[in-house]
């Protein structure tokens, strides 16, 4: 999860990913952010994020993002 934290903090430095659990619902991240993040995750973790996973529930927090990565590895 350290690499995920590094990616998130490098690209969205104003967000406290340890505290936020409603990244999309709160408006801290939007659809453009999610598309950017998907590309970064696919490259870094050598995964393919299918349409099945492009849902808000997978992008609400660092924990939900990490759970998705683990499912796809």
N, CA, C and O atoms as a Tripos MOL2 file, in Angstrom:
@<TRIPOS>MOLECULE
protein
  292   291    73     0     0
PROTEIN
NO_CHARGES

@<TRIPOS>ATOM
      1 N           0.8220   -1.1950    0.0000 N.3       1 UNK1
      2 CA          0.0000    0.0000    0.0000 C.3       1 UNK1
      3 C           0.8680    1.2620    0.0000 C.2       1 UNK1
      4 O           0.3770    2.3510   -0.2960 O.2       1 UNK1
      5 N           2.1320    1.1220    0.3250 N.am      2 UNK2
      6 CA          3.0190    2.2850    0.3470 C.3       2 UNK2
      7 C           3.1390    2.9220   -1.0380 C.2       2 UNK2
      8 O           3.1570    4.1470   -1.1630 O.2       2 UNK2
      9 N           3.2200    2.0960   -2.0680 N.am      3 UNK3
     10 CA          3.3250    2.6300   -3.4270 C.3       3 UNK3
     11 C           2.0430    3.3650   -3.8170 C.2       3 UNK3
     12 O           2.0990    4.4100   -4.4650 O.2       3 UNK3
     13 N           0.8950    2.8240   -3.4270 N.am      4 UNK4
     14 CA         -0.3760    3.4990   -3.6890 C.3       4 UNK4
     15 C          -0.4010    4.8560   -3.0000 C.2       4 UNK4
     16 O          -0.7800    5.8540   -3.6130 O.2       4 UNK4
     17 N          -0.0070    4.9020   -1.7520 N.am      5 UNK5
     18 CA          0.0300    6.1640   -1.0020 C.3       5 UNK5
     19 C           0.9370    7.1660   -1.7120 C.2       5 UNK5
     20 O           0.5900    8.3400   -1.8430 O.2       5 UNK5
     21 N           2.0820    6.7060   -2.1620 N.am      6 UNK6
     22 CA          3.0230    7.5750   -2.8620 C.3       6 UNK6
     23 C           2.3900    8.1530   -4.1380 C.2       6 UNK6
     24 O           2.5200    9.3470   -4.4050 O.2       6 UNK6
     25 N           1.7190    7.3230   -4.9110 N.am      7 UNK7
     26 CA          1.0610    7.7740   -6.1440 C.3       7 UNK7
     27 C          -0.0040    8.8210   -5.8160 C.2       7 UNK7
     28 O          -0.0620    9.8760   -6.4480 O.2       7 UNK7
     29 N          -0.8360    8.5260   -4.8340 N.am      8 UNK8
     30 CA         -1.9180    9.4440   -4.4750 C.3       8 UNK8
     31 C          -1.3870   10.7730   -3.9720 C.2       8 UNK8
     32 O          -1.8450   11.8310   -4.4040 O.2       8 UNK8
     33 N          -0.4300   10.7260   -3.0690 N.am      9 UNK9
     34 CA          0.0980   11.9630   -2.4810 C.3       9 UNK9
     35 C           0.8800   12.7840   -3.4920 C.2       9 UNK9
     36 O           0.8850   14.0130   -3.4170 O.2       9 UNK9
     37 N           1.5400   12.1260   -4.4340 N.am     10 UNK10
     38 CA          2.2930   12.8370   -5.4580 C.3      10 UNK10
     39 C           1.3640   13.5680   -6.4300 C.2      10 UNK10
     40 O           1.6730   14.6760   -6.8700 O.2      10 UNK10
     41 N           0.2500   12.9650   -6.7590 N.am     11 UNK11
     42 CA         -0.6590   13.5340   -7.7490 C.3      11 UNK11
     43 C          -1.7570   14.4080   -7.1550 C.2      11 UNK11
     44 O          -2.2730   15.2950   -7.8350 O.2      11 UNK11
     45 N          -2.1180   14.1760   -5.9120 N.am     12 UNK12
     46 CA         -3.1530   14.9660   -5.2350 C.3      12 UNK12
     47 C          -2.6480   15.3460   -3.8420 C.2      12 UNK12
     48 O          -3.1550   14.8430   -2.8390 O.2      12 UNK12
     49 N          -1.6560   16.2290   -3.7770 N.am     13 UNK13
     50 CA         -1.0030   16.5500   -2.4990 C.3      13 UNK13
     51 C          -1.8970   17.2570   -1.4840 C.2      13 UNK13
     52 O          -1.5740   17.2770   -0.2960 O.2      13 UNK13
     53 N          -2.9910   17.8260   -1.9170 N.am     14 UNK14
     54 CA         -3.8570   18.5600   -0.9870 C.3      14 UNK14
     55 C          -4.8650   17.6770   -0.2630 C.2      14 UNK14
     56 O          -5.6120   18.1600    0.5880 O.2      14 UNK14
     57 N          -4.8920   16.3950   -0.5910 N.am     15 UNK15
     58 CA         -5.8690   15.4850    0.0170 C.3      15 UNK15
     59 C          -5.1850   14.6440    1.0870 C.2      15 UNK15
     60 O          -4.1040   14.0990    0.8600 O.2      15 UNK15
     61 N          -5.8170   14.5410    2.2520 N.am     16 UNK16
     62 CA         -5.3290   13.6830    3.3290 C.3      16 UNK16
     63 C          -5.9570   12.3000    3.1450 C.2      16 UNK16
     64 O          -7.0610   12.0430    3.6230 O.2      16 UNK16
     65 N          -5.2550   11.4280    2.4600 N.am     17 UNK17
     66 CA         -5.7990   10.1180    2.1230 C.3      17 UNK17
     67 C          -5.9460    9.1980    3.3340 C.2      17 UNK17
     68 O          -6.6710    8.2050    3.2690 O.2      17 UNK17
     69 N          -5.2740    9.5120    4.4250 N.am     18 UNK18
     70 CA         -5.4400    8.7200    5.6510 C.3      18 UNK18
     71 C          -6.7760    9.0010    6.3220 C.2      18 UNK18
     72 O          -7.3130    8.1460    7.0250 O.2      18 UNK18
     73 N          -7.3100   10.1840    6.1090 N.am     19 UNK19
     74 CA         -8.5500   10.5880    6.7680 C.3      19 UNK19
     75 C          -9.7870   10.5080    5.8770 C.2      19 UNK19
     76 O         -10.8880   10.2660    6.3700 O.2      19 UNK19
     77 N          -9.6160   10.7060    4.5830 N.am     20 UNK20
     78 CA        -10.7600   10.7830    3.6760 C.3      20 UNK20
     79 C         -11.2990    9.3980    3.3050 C.2      20 UNK20
     80 O         -10.5440    8.5080    2.9150 O.2      20 UNK20
     81 N         -12.6060    9.2370    3.4340 N.am     21 UNK21
     82 CA        -13.2370    7.9810    3.0120 C.3      21 UNK21
     83 C         -14.4140    8.2320    2.0670 C.2      21 UNK21
     84 O         -15.2050    7.3320    1.7880 O.2      21 UNK21
     85 N         -14.5110    9.4540    1.5890 N.am     22 UNK22
     86 CA        -15.5550    9.8300    0.6270 C.3      22 UNK22
     87 C         -14.9490   10.7190   -0.4580 C.2      22 UNK22
     88 O         -15.4360   11.8230   -0.7040 O.2      22 UNK22
     89 N         -13.9030   10.2430   -1.0960 N.am     23 UNK23
     90 CA        -13.1690   11.0590   -2.0630 C.3      23 UNK23
     91 C         -14.0550   11.5760   -3.1910 C.2      23 UNK23
     92 O         -13.9490   12.7380   -3.5840 O.2      23 UNK23
     93 N         -14.9170   10.7280   -3.7060 N.am     24 UNK24
     94 CA        -15.7850   11.1410   -4.8070 C.3      24 UNK24
     95 C         -17.0010   11.9020   -4.3010 C.2      24 UNK24
     96 O         -17.3430   12.9610   -4.8260 O.2      24 UNK24
     97 N         -17.6460   11.3630   -3.2910 N.am     25 UNK25
     98 CA        -18.8630   11.9960   -2.7700 C.3      25 UNK25
     99 C         -18.6030   13.4030   -2.2420 C.2      25 UNK25
    100 O         -19.4730   14.2710   -2.3160 O.2      25 UNK25
    101 N         -17.4110   13.6240   -1.7120 N.am     26 UNK26
    102 CA        -17.0700   14.9380   -1.1760 C.3      26 UNK26
    103 C         -16.5740   15.9020   -2.2540 C.2      26 UNK26
    104 O         -16.4140   17.0960   -2.0030 O.2      26 UNK26
    105 N         -16.3320   15.3730   -3.4560 N.am     27 UNK27
    106 CA        -15.8540   16.2140   -4.5430 C.3      27 UNK27
    107 C         -14.3520   16.4310   -4.5650 C.2      27 UNK27
    108 O         -13.8490   17.2090   -5.3770 O.2      27 UNK27
    109 N         -13.6280   15.7520   -3.6820 N.am     28 UNK28
    110 CA        -12.1690   15.8960   -3.6670 C.3      28 UNK28
    111 C         -11.5390   15.3140   -4.9290 C.2      28 UNK28
    112 O         -10.5070   15.7920   -5.4020 O.2      28 UNK28
    113 N         -12.1700   14.2860   -5.4580 N.am     29 UNK29
    114 CA        -11.7410   13.7040   -6.7310 C.3      29 UNK29
    115 C         -12.9600   13.6590   -7.6500 C.2      29 UNK29
    116 O         -14.0910   13.4750   -7.2000 O.2      29 UNK29
    117 N         -12.7040   13.8330   -8.9450 N.am     30 UNK30
    118 CA        -13.7870   13.7970   -9.9220 C.3      30 UNK30
    119 C         -13.4820   12.7420  -10.9870 C.2      30 UNK30
    120 O         -12.5230   11.9800  -10.8540 O.2      30 UNK30
    121 N         -14.2900   12.6990  -12.0320 N.am     31 UNK31
    122 CA        -14.1210   11.6640  -13.0470 C.3      31 UNK31
    123 C         -12.7720   11.7800  -13.7550 C.2      31 UNK31
    124 O         -12.1760   10.7650  -14.1160 O.2      31 UNK31
    125 N         -12.2930   12.9880  -13.9540 N.am     32 UNK32
    126 CA        -10.9770   13.1640  -14.5780 C.3      32 UNK32
    127 C          -9.8840   12.6020  -13.6620 C.2      32 UNK32
    128 O          -8.9390   11.9690  -14.1320 O.2      32 UNK32
    129 N         -10.0190   12.8350  -12.3720 N.am     33 UNK33
    130 CA         -9.0590   12.2870  -11.4050 C.3      33 UNK33
    131 C          -9.0670   10.7680  -11.4370 C.2      33 UNK33
    132 O          -8.0130   10.1350  -11.3820 O.2      33 UNK33
    133 N         -10.2470   10.1880  -11.5260 N.am     34 UNK34
    134 CA        -10.3610    8.7300  -11.5460 C.3      34 UNK34
    135 C          -9.7070    8.1630  -12.8060 C.2      34 UNK34
    136 O          -8.9870    7.1680  -12.7330 O.2      34 UNK34
    137 N          -9.9500    8.7840  -13.9480 N.am     35 UNK35
    138 CA         -9.3340    8.3120  -15.1940 C.3      35 UNK35
    139 C          -7.8100    8.4130  -15.0930 C.2      35 UNK35
    140 O          -7.1010    7.4950  -15.5050 O.2      35 UNK35
    141 N          -7.3130    9.5060  -14.5540 N.am     36 UNK36
    142 CA         -5.8720    9.6680  -14.3570 C.3      36 UNK36
    143 C          -5.3370    8.5910  -13.4260 C.2      36 UNK36
    144 O          -4.3110    7.9700  -13.7060 O.2      36 UNK36
    145 N          -6.0320    8.3730  -12.3250 N.am     37 UNK37
    146 CA         -5.6090    7.3770  -11.3460 C.3      37 UNK37
    147 C          -5.6140    5.9790  -11.9440 C.2      37 UNK37
    148 O          -4.7020    5.1950  -11.6780 O.2      37 UNK37
    149 N          -6.6100    5.6520  -12.7390 N.am     38 UNK38
    150 CA         -6.6800    4.3240  -13.3610 C.3      38 UNK38
    151 C          -5.4200    4.0830  -14.1940 C.2      38 UNK38
    152 O          -4.8100    3.0170  -14.1030 O.2      38 UNK38
    153 N          -5.0350    5.0560  -14.9950 N.am     39 UNK39
    154 CA         -3.8220    4.9100  -15.8010 C.3      39 UNK39
    155 C          -2.5810    4.6920  -14.9440 C.2      39 UNK39
    156 O          -1.7430    3.8440  -15.2510 O.2      39 UNK39
    157 N          -2.4750    5.4580  -13.8790 N.am     40 UNK40
    158 CA         -1.3270    5.3260  -12.9790 C.3      40 UNK40
    159 C          -1.2930    3.9550  -12.3080 C.2      40 UNK40
    160 O          -0.2330    3.3400  -12.1960 O.2      40 UNK40
    161 N          -2.4510    3.4840  -11.8650 N.am     41 UNK41
    162 CA         -2.5280    2.1850  -11.1930 C.3      41 UNK41
    163 C          -2.2240    1.0410  -12.1480 C.2      41 UNK41
    164 O          -1.5080    0.1020  -11.7980 O.2      41 UNK41
    165 N          -2.7690    1.1240  -13.3490 N.am     42 UNK42
    166 CA         -2.5220    0.0590  -14.3260 C.3      42 UNK42
    167 C          -1.0380   -0.0400  -14.6530 C.2      42 UNK42
    168 O          -0.4940   -1.1390  -14.7600 O.2      42 UNK42
    169 N          -0.3910    1.0940  -14.8090 N.am     43 UNK43
    170 CA          1.0420    1.0860  -15.1070 C.3      43 UNK43
    171 C           1.8690    0.5800  -13.9320 C.2      43 UNK43
    172 O           2.7480   -0.2650  -14.1040 O.2      43 UNK43
    173 N           1.5930    1.0870  -12.7570 N.am     44 UNK44
    174 CA          2.4140    0.7620  -11.5910 C.3      44 UNK44
    175 C           2.2290   -0.6740  -11.1100 C.2      44 UNK44
    176 O           3.1990   -1.3380  -10.7470 O.2      44 UNK44
    177 N           0.9970   -1.1490  -11.1070 N.am     45 UNK45
    178 CA          0.7120   -2.4650  -10.5280 C.3      45 UNK45
    179 C           0.5110   -3.5480  -11.5840 C.2      45 UNK45
    180 O           0.1920   -4.6900  -11.2530 O.2      45 UNK45
    181 N           0.6970   -3.1910  -12.8560 N.am     46 UNK46
    182 CA          0.5570   -4.1280  -13.9710 C.3      46 UNK46
    183 C          -0.7870   -4.8620  -13.9080 C.2      46 UNK46
    184 O          -0.8530   -6.0900  -13.9610 O.2      46 UNK46
    185 N          -1.8470   -4.0710  -13.7940 N.am     47 UNK47
    186 CA         -3.2060   -4.5980  -13.7530 C.3      47 UNK47
    187 C          -4.0210   -3.9480  -14.8630 C.2      47 UNK47
    188 O          -3.6060   -2.9500  -15.4520 O.2      47 UNK47
    189 N          -5.1710   -4.5220  -15.1370 N.am     48 UNK48
    190 CA         -6.1120   -3.9440  -16.0840 C.3      48 UNK48
    191 C          -7.4220   -3.7200  -15.3430 C.2      48 UNK48
    192 O          -8.0390   -4.6700  -14.8640 O.2      48 UNK48
    193 N          -7.8400   -2.4820  -15.2510 N.am     49 UNK49
    194 CA         -9.0620   -2.1390  -14.5210 C.3      49 UNK49
    195 C         -10.2100   -2.1080  -15.5190 C.2      49 UNK49
    196 O         -10.3400   -1.1760  -16.3130 O.2      49 UNK49
    197 N         -11.0370   -3.1400  -15.4660 N.am     50 UNK50
    198 CA        -12.1570   -3.2720  -16.3990 C.3      50 UNK50
    199 C         -13.3300   -2.3970  -15.9650 C.2      50 UNK50
    200 O         -13.3550   -1.8570  -14.8590 O.2      50 UNK50
    201 N         -14.2860   -2.2750  -16.8600 N.am     51 UNK51
    202 CA        -15.4770   -1.4590  -16.5810 C.3      51 UNK51
    203 C         -16.1800   -1.9040  -15.2990 C.2      51 UNK51
    204 O         -16.7960   -1.0900  -14.6110 O.2      51 UNK51
    205 N         -16.0910   -3.1590  -14.9870 N.am     52 UNK52
    206 CA        -16.7080   -3.6980  -13.7680 C.3      52 UNK52
    207 C         -16.2070   -2.9570  -12.5220 C.2      52 UNK52
    208 O         -16.9450   -2.8010  -11.5490 O.2      52 UNK52
    209 N         -14.9600   -2.5060  -12.5580 N.am     53 UNK53
    210 CA        -14.3560   -1.8430  -11.4060 C.3      53 UNK53
    211 C         -14.4230   -0.3210  -11.4730 C.2      53 UNK53
    212 O         -14.0430    0.3540  -10.5170 O.2      53 UNK53
    213 N         -14.8920    0.2160  -12.5680 N.am     54 UNK54
    214 CA        -14.9730    1.6740  -12.6810 C.3      54 UNK54
    215 C         -16.3190    2.1210  -12.1150 C.2      54 UNK54
    216 O         -17.2430    2.5050  -12.8310 O.2      54 UNK54
    217 N         -16.3690    2.0470  -10.7930 N.am     55 UNK55
    218 CA        -17.5510    2.4100  -10.0230 C.3      55 UNK55
    219 C         -17.1010    3.2200   -8.8060 C.2      55 UNK55
    220 O         -16.0080    3.0030   -8.2820 O.2      55 UNK55
    221 N         -17.9300    4.1360   -8.3650 N.am     56 UNK56
    222 CA        -17.5430    4.9670   -7.2150 C.3      56 UNK56
    223 C         -17.0950    4.1790   -5.9890 C.2      56 UNK56
    224 O         -16.1870    4.6170   -5.2820 O.2      56 UNK56
    225 N         -17.7010    3.0400   -5.7220 N.am     57 UNK57
    226 CA        -17.3650    2.3000   -4.4950 C.3      57 UNK57
    227 C         -15.8980    1.8730   -4.4440 C.2      57 UNK57
    228 O         -15.3640    1.6480   -3.3590 O.2      57 UNK57
    229 N         -15.2460    1.7600   -5.5860 N.am     58 UNK58
    230 CA        -13.8420    1.3630   -5.6120 C.3      58 UNK58
    231 C         -12.8880    2.5500   -5.4860 C.2      58 UNK58
    232 O         -11.6810    2.3500   -5.3490 O.2      58 UNK58
    233 N         -13.3960    3.7630   -5.5270 N.am     59 UNK59
    234 CA        -12.5370    4.9420   -5.5250 C.3      59 UNK59
    235 C         -12.8880    5.9330   -4.4100 C.2      59 UNK59
    236 O         -12.5730    7.1180   -4.5280 O.2      59 UNK59
    237 N         -13.5240    5.4810   -3.3460 N.am     60 UNK60
    238 CA        -13.9330    6.3760   -2.2570 C.3      60 UNK60
    239 C         -12.8230    6.6590   -1.2490 C.2      60 UNK60
    240 O         -12.8360    7.6880   -0.5740 O.2      60 UNK60
    241 N         -11.8640    5.7420   -1.1500 N.am     61 UNK61
    242 CA        -10.7970    5.9350   -0.1700 C.3      61 UNK61
    243 C          -9.5570    5.1620   -0.6030 C.2      61 UNK61
    244 O          -9.6040    4.3470   -1.5250 O.2      61 UNK61
    245 N          -8.4630    5.4300    0.0700 N.am     62 UNK62
    246 CA         -7.2460    4.6960   -0.2160 C.3      62 UNK62
    247 C          -7.4680    3.2030    0.0450 C.2      62 UNK62
    248 O          -6.9530    2.3640   -0.6930 O.2      62 UNK62
    249 N          -8.2200    2.8730    1.0760 N.am     63 UNK63
    250 CA         -8.4790    1.4690    1.3970 C.3      63 UNK63
    251 C          -9.2860    0.7680    0.3110 C.2      63 UNK63
    252 O          -8.9740   -0.3670   -0.0490 O.2      63 UNK63
    253 N         -10.3270    1.4280   -0.2220 N.am     64 UNK64
    254 CA        -11.1340    0.7810   -1.2510 C.3      64 UNK64
    255 C         -10.3460    0.6520   -2.5550 C.2      64 UNK64
    256 O         -10.5200   -0.3160   -3.2950 O.2      64 UNK64
    257 N          -9.4880    1.6180   -2.8320 N.am     65 UNK65
    258 CA         -8.6370    1.5300   -4.0140 C.3      65 UNK65
    259 C          -7.6790    0.3530   -3.8520 C.2      65 UNK65
    260 O          -7.4770   -0.4200   -4.7890 O.2      65 UNK65
    261 N          -7.0920    0.2170   -2.6720 N.am     66 UNK66
    262 CA         -6.1450   -0.8680   -2.4170 C.3      66 UNK66
    263 C          -6.8450   -2.2300   -2.5080 C.2      66 UNK66
    264 O          -6.2810   -3.1770   -3.0550 O.2      66 UNK66
    265 N          -8.0480   -2.3320   -1.9850 N.am     67 UNK67
    266 CA         -8.7960   -3.5870   -2.0780 C.3      67 UNK67
    267 C          -9.0290   -3.9700   -3.5320 C.2      67 UNK67
    268 O          -8.9270   -5.1450   -3.8850 O.2      67 UNK67
    269 N          -9.3400   -2.9970   -4.3770 N.am     68 UNK68
    270 CA         -9.5340   -3.2570   -5.8030 C.3      68 UNK68
    271 C          -8.2310   -3.7610   -6.4250 C.2      68 UNK68
    272 O          -8.2420   -4.7260   -7.1890 O.2      68 UNK68
    273 N          -7.1080   -3.1120   -6.1030 N.am     69 UNK69
    274 CA         -5.8220   -3.5350   -6.6460 C.3      69 UNK69
    275 C          -5.5360   -4.9730   -6.2470 C.2      69 UNK69
    276 O          -5.1150   -5.7750   -7.0810 O.2      69 UNK69
    277 N          -5.7580   -5.3060   -4.9890 N.am     70 UNK70
    278 CA         -5.5040   -6.6750   -4.5290 C.3      70 UNK70
    279 C          -6.3720   -7.6890   -5.2670 C.2      70 UNK70
    280 O          -5.9080   -8.7840   -5.5830 O.2      70 UNK70
    281 N          -7.6130   -7.3390   -5.5430 N.am     71 UNK71
    282 CA         -8.5060   -8.2380   -6.2820 C.3      71 UNK71
    283 C          -8.0030   -8.4700   -7.7010 C.2      71 UNK71
    284 O          -8.1660   -9.5560   -8.2560 O.2      71 UNK71
    285 N          -7.3960   -7.4530   -8.2770 N.am     72 UNK72
    286 CA         -6.9730   -7.5240   -9.6810 C.3      72 UNK72
    287 C          -5.5760   -8.1070   -9.8780 C.2      72 UNK72
    288 O          -5.1940   -8.4190  -11.0060 O.2      72 UNK72
    289 N          -4.8210   -8.2560   -8.8170 N.am     73 UNK73
    290 CA         -3.4600   -8.7930   -8.9540 C.3      73 UNK73
    291 C          -3.4530  -10.2990   -8.9500 C.2      73 UNK73
    292 O          -2.3910  -10.9130   -9.0560 O.2      73 UNK73
@<TRIPOS>BOND
     1     1     2 1
     2     2     3 1
     3     3     4 2
     4     3     5 am
     5     5     6 1
     6     6     7 1
     7     7     8 2
     8     7     9 am
     9     9    10 1
    10    10    11 1
    11    11    12 2
    12    11    13 am
    13    13    14 1
    14    14    15 1
    15    15    16 2
    16    15    17 am
    17    17    18 1
    18    18    19 1
    19    19    20 2
    20    19    21 am
    21    21    22 1
    22    22    23 1
    23    23    24 2
    24    23    25 am
    25    25    26 1
    26    26    27 1
    27    27    28 2
    28    27    29 am
    29    29    30 1
    30    30    31 1
    31    31    32 2
    32    31    33 am
    33    33    34 1
    34    34    35 1
    35    35    36 2
    36    35    37 am
    37    37    38 1
    38    38    39 1
    39    39    40 2
    40    39    41 am
    41    41    42 1
    42    42    43 1
    43    43    44 2
    44    43    45 am
    45    45    46 1
    46    46    47 1
    47    47    48 2
    48    47    49 am
    49    49    50 1
    50    50    51 1
    51    51    52 2
    52    51    53 am
    53    53    54 1
    54    54    55 1
    55    55    56 2
    56    55    57 am
    57    57    58 1
    58    58    59 1
    59    59    60 2
    60    59    61 am
    61    61    62 1
    62    62    63 1
    63    63    64 2
    64    63    65 am
    65    65    66 1
    66    66    67 1
    67    67    68 2
    68    67    69 am
    69    69    70 1
    70    70    71 1
    71    71    72 2
    72    71    73 am
    73    73    74 1
    74    74    75 1
    75    75    76 2
    76    75    77 am
    77    77    78 1
    78    78    79 1
    79    79    80 2
    80    79    81 am
    81    81    82 1
    82    82    83 1
    83    83    84 2
    84    83    85 am
    85    85    86 1
    86    86    87 1
    87    87    88 2
    88    87    89 am
    89    89    90 1
    90    90    91 1
    91    91    92 2
    92    91    93 am
    93    93    94 1
    94    94    95 1
    95    95    96 2
    96    95    97 am
    97    97    98 1
    98    98    99 1
    99    99   100 2
   100    99   101 am
   101   101   102 1
   102   102   103 1
   103   103   104 2
   104   103   105 am
   105   105   106 1
   106   106   107 1
   107   107   108 2
   108   107   109 am
   109   109   110 1
   110   110   111 1
   111   111   112 2
   112   111   113 am
   113   113   114 1
   114   114   115 1
   115   115   116 2
   116   115   117 am
   117   117   118 1
   118   118   119 1
   119   119   120 2
   120   119   121 am
   121   121   122 1
   122   122   123 1
   123   123   124 2
   124   123   125 am
   125   125   126 1
   126   126   127 1
   127   127   128 2
   128   127   129 am
   129   129   130 1
   130   130   131 1
   131   131   132 2
   132   131   133 am
   133   133   134 1
   134   134   135 1
   135   135   136 2
   136   135   137 am
   137   137   138 1
   138   138   139 1
   139   139   140 2
   140   139   141 am
   141   141   142 1
   142   142   143 1
   143   143   144 2
   144   143   145 am
   145   145   146 1
   146   146   147 1
   147   147   148 2
   148   147   149 am
   149   149   150 1
   150   150   151 1
   151   151   152 2
   152   151   153 am
   153   153   154 1
   154   154   155 1
   155   155   156 2
   156   155   157 am
   157   157   158 1
   158   158   159 1
   159   159   160 2
   160   159   161 am
   161   161   162 1
   162   162   163 1
   163   163   164 2
   164   163   165 am
   165   165   166 1
   166   166   167 1
   167   167   168 2
   168   167   169 am
   169   169   170 1
   170   170   171 1
   171   171   172 2
   172   171   173 am
   173   173   174 1
   174   174   175 1
   175   175   176 2
   176   175   177 am
   177   177   178 1
   178   178   179 1
   179   179   180 2
   180   179   181 am
   181   181   182 1
   182   182   183 1
   183   183   184 2
   184   183   185 am
   185   185   186 1
   186   186   187 1
   187   187   188 2
   188   187   189 am
   189   189   190 1
   190   190   191 1
   191   191   192 2
   192   191   193 am
   193   193   194 1
   194   194   195 1
   195   195   196 2
   196   195   197 am
   197   197   198 1
   198   198   199 1
   199   199   200 2
   200   199   201 am
   201   201   202 1
   202   202   203 1
   203   203   204 2
   204   203   205 am
   205   205   206 1
   206   206   207 1
   207   207   208 2
   208   207   209 am
   209   209   210 1
   210   210   211 1
   211   211   212 2
   212   211   213 am
   213   213   214 1
   214   214   215 1
   215   215   216 2
   216   215   217 am
   217   217   218 1
   218   218   219 1
   219   219   220 2
   220   219   221 am
   221   221   222 1
   222   222   223 1
   223   223   224 2
   224   223   225 am
   225   225   226 1
   226   226   227 1
   227   227   228 2
   228   227   229 am
   229   229   230 1
   230   230   231 1
   231   231   232 2
   232   231   233 am
   233   233   234 1
   234   234   235 1
   235   235   236 2
   236   235   237 am
   237   237   238 1
   238   238   239 1
   239   239   240 2
   240   239   241 am
   241   241   242 1
   242   242   243 1
   243   243   244 2
   244   243   245 am
   245   245   246 1
   246   246   247 1
   247   247   248 2
   248   247   249 am
   249   249   250 1
   250   250   251 1
   251   251   252 2
   252   251   253 am
   253   253   254 1
   254   254   255 1
   255   255   256 2
   256   255   257 am
   257   257   258 1
   258   258   259 1
   259   259   260 2
   260   259   261 am
   261   261   262 1
   262   262   263 1
   263   263   264 2
   264   263   265 am
   265   265   266 1
   266   266   267 1
   267   267   268 2
   268   267   269 am
   269   269   270 1
   270   270   271 1
   271   271   272 2
   272   271   273 am
   273   273   274 1
   274   274   275 1
   275   275   276 2
   276   275   277 am
   277   277   278 1
   278   278   279 1
   279   279   280 2
   280   279   281 am
   281   281   282 1
   282   282   283 1
   283   283   284 2
   284   283   285 am
   285   285   286 1
   286   286   287 1
   287   287   288 2
   288   287   289 am
   289   289   290 1
   290   290   291 1
   291   291   292 2
@<TRIPOS>SUBSTRUCTURE
     1 UNK1         2 RESIDUE 1 A UNK
     2 UNK2         6 RESIDUE 1 A UNK
     3 UNK3        10 RESIDUE 1 A UNK
     4 UNK4        14 RESIDUE 1 A UNK
     5 UNK5        18 RESIDUE 1 A UNK
     6 UNK6        22 RESIDUE 1 A UNK
     7 UNK7        26 RESIDUE 1 A UNK
     8 UNK8        30 RESIDUE 1 A UNK
     9 UNK9        34 RESIDUE 1 A UNK
    10 UNK10       38 RESIDUE 1 A UNK
    11 UNK11       42 RESIDUE 1 A UNK
    12 UNK12       46 RESIDUE 1 A UNK
    13 UNK13       50 RESIDUE 1 A UNK
    14 UNK14       54 RESIDUE 1 A UNK
    15 UNK15       58 RESIDUE 1 A UNK
    16 UNK16       62 RESIDUE 1 A UNK
    17 UNK17       66 RESIDUE 1 A UNK
    18 UNK18       70 RESIDUE 1 A UNK
    19 UNK19       74 RESIDUE 1 A UNK
    20 UNK20       78 RESIDUE 1 A UNK
    21 UNK21       82 RESIDUE 1 A UNK
    22 UNK22       86 RESIDUE 1 A UNK
    23 UNK23       90 RESIDUE 1 A UNK
    24 UNK24       94 RESIDUE 1 A UNK
    25 UNK25       98 RESIDUE 1 A UNK
    26 UNK26      102 RESIDUE 1 A UNK
    27 UNK27      106 RESIDUE 1 A UNK
    28 UNK28      110 RESIDUE 1 A UNK
    29 UNK29      114 RESIDUE 1 A UNK
    30 UNK30      118 RESIDUE 1 A UNK
    31 UNK31      122 RESIDUE 1 A UNK
    32 UNK32      126 RESIDUE 1 A UNK
    33 UNK33      130 RESIDUE 1 A UNK
    34 UNK34      134 RESIDUE 1 A UNK
    35 UNK35      138 RESIDUE 1 A UNK
    36 UNK36      142 RESIDUE 1 A UNK
    37 UNK37      146 RESIDUE 1 A UNK
    38 UNK38      150 RESIDUE 1 A UNK
    39 UNK39      154 RESIDUE 1 A UNK
    40 UNK40      158 RESIDUE 1 A UNK
    41 UNK41      162 RESIDUE 1 A UNK
    42 UNK42      166 RESIDUE 1 A UNK
    43 UNK43      170 RESIDUE 1 A UNK
    44 UNK44      174 RESIDUE 1 A UNK
    45 UNK45      178 RESIDUE 1 A UNK
    46 UNK46      182 RESIDUE 1 A UNK
    47 UNK47      186 RESIDUE 1 A UNK
    48 UNK48      190 RESIDUE 1 A UNK
    49 UNK49      194 RESIDUE 1 A UNK
    50 UNK50      198 RESIDUE 1 A UNK
    51 UNK51      202 RESIDUE 1 A UNK
    52 UNK52      206 RESIDUE 1 A UNK
    53 UNK53      210 RESIDUE 1 A UNK
    54 UNK54      214 RESIDUE 1 A UNK
    55 UNK55      218 RESIDUE 1 A UNK
    56 UNK56      222 RESIDUE 1 A UNK
    57 UNK57      226 RESIDUE 1 A UNK
    58 UNK58      230 RESIDUE 1 A UNK
    59 UNK59      234 RESIDUE 1 A UNK
    60 UNK60      238 RESIDUE 1 A UNK
    61 UNK61      242 RESIDUE 1 A UNK
    62 UNK62      246 RESIDUE 1 A UNK
    63 UNK63      250 RESIDUE 1 A UNK
    64 UNK64      254 RESIDUE 1 A UNK
    65 UNK65      258 RESIDUE 1 A UNK
    66 UNK66      262 RESIDUE 1 A UNK
    67 UNK67      266 RESIDUE 1 A UNK
    68 UNK68      270 RESIDUE 1 A UNK
    69 UNK69      274 RESIDUE 1 A UNK
    70 UNK70      278 RESIDUE 1 A UNK
    71 UNK71      282 RESIDUE 1 A UNK
    72 UNK72      286 RESIDUE 1 A UNK
    73 UNK73      290 RESIDUE 1 A UNK
